[in-house]
Amino acid sequence: MENDYWPSIWQALYDNGASAKKEEGTHRFWLTLTPAQQEHAFTTITKRLQAGKFVWFDPIRAIKEALRTLKPIEPEFLSGRQQEQNWKNGIPMVQVKYNGSFRICTRATMDQFHLDYQQDWLPLKD
């Protein structure tokens, strides 16, 4: 998914000394990033340039360096109380395997983080 950051980030990198020959390859790399990564790289690089700080001339390296400061987003797993509330509200939940353990999350979280689906998580019948 591409957003409006590409033209601006490329212009900033180009103005910083990136070669025009690197635009196509950099753009392909850019398209592999998530929207959150793209936003973070754009913000980090443009702020550094505006402050007169060093940014790599190699545009891919500049982007990778900017991403080093991005904190990874972790999936949210649900407590028993949250599960009960989701059942009451009709929110579908699933059991997934994550880092060697079995956890409960919403189907939306599973899809967002591409988690390893195990089974639907349904309320116990009394």
N, C-alpha and C positions, 0 to 999 in steps of 0.2 A: 504494500500500500504506500503510495507516494503522497506527500503533502506539499504545502507551499514552501517548505524550508529549502528544497534543493537549489532553486535558482540563486537564492541569497547566500547559502553556504558555499556554493561553487564560486560565486563572484568574490566572496571574502577570501577564499583559499587562493583563487587566481591572483587577486590583488596582493596577496601575501607572498607570491612567487611560485605558485604551482604552475606547472607546464600545461599548456592547452592540450598536449598529447595525452595527458593523464585524465582528462575529463570523462571520457567514455568508461574507462575501467573504474574510476572513482564512483561514477553514477551507478554502475552495476553493483559495486560494494554497498553503496548507500541504500539501494533497494532491498538488500538482505537484512537491513536493520529494522527493528520494531519502531512503531511511531514514537514510543517513549525514548528509545535510544537516539532516534533522529533529533527529537526535540532537545535532548540533553547535549548531544554533540554540537548542534547549532548554537545553543545558548552558551555553552562553555567556550567554544572557539570564538564567537563574536565578542564575548565579554573580554577574553584574553587579548584579542586584537585591539579592541577599543582602549584597553588599559596600557597598550604598548608592550605587552608581555610576549614572550617567545611562543610561537606556534610553528610546528614543523612545516617545511616547504613541501615535503611529500604529502599530498592531501590524504591518502589512506592512512598514513602513519599519524597525521594530525587528528584524524577522526578517532582512530584506535586509542590514542593517548587521552583524548577527551572522554572516551567511554570508560577509562580506568577508574574514574571518580564516581561512576554511576553505581549506586547501591542496588544489588539484585533484588527484584521483587519476589517475595515468597508467596505461595498459595496460602489461603486462609482455610484452616481446618476447624471443624465445628465441635463445640463442647456439647455435652448431653442436653443442657438447657436450650442451646441454640437449635439442636436437632428437633426437640419437642416443639419449639416455636415454629420451625419450618414446616413440620407435619401439620400443625394447626393452620398455617397459612397456605398450605398446598404447594410448597416449594420443593421440587424434586431434588433428592440427594442421592449420592452414590458412594460406594466404598471404592477407594483407589489404593494402589500400592505406591508409596513415595519413600525413597531412600531406605528401602528394606522394611518398612513398616506399613501396616494397613491403617488408613485414615478415612474420615468421613468429611465430605465437602459437597457443595452444590454441584449440579451438573454444569452450570456455567463456569465455575472455577475449574472443573476437570477439562472442559473444552479450551478455556483460556490458556492453561498451562500444559496442555497435552499430556495429562496424567494417565497412568496405566489403570484403565477401568477394570474393576473386579466384579461388581454386582450393584444392582439398585439397592438403596437403603430404605427399607419400608418399616413402618411402625409395627411393633409386636401386637398380635391380636390376643386379647384377654379371653 
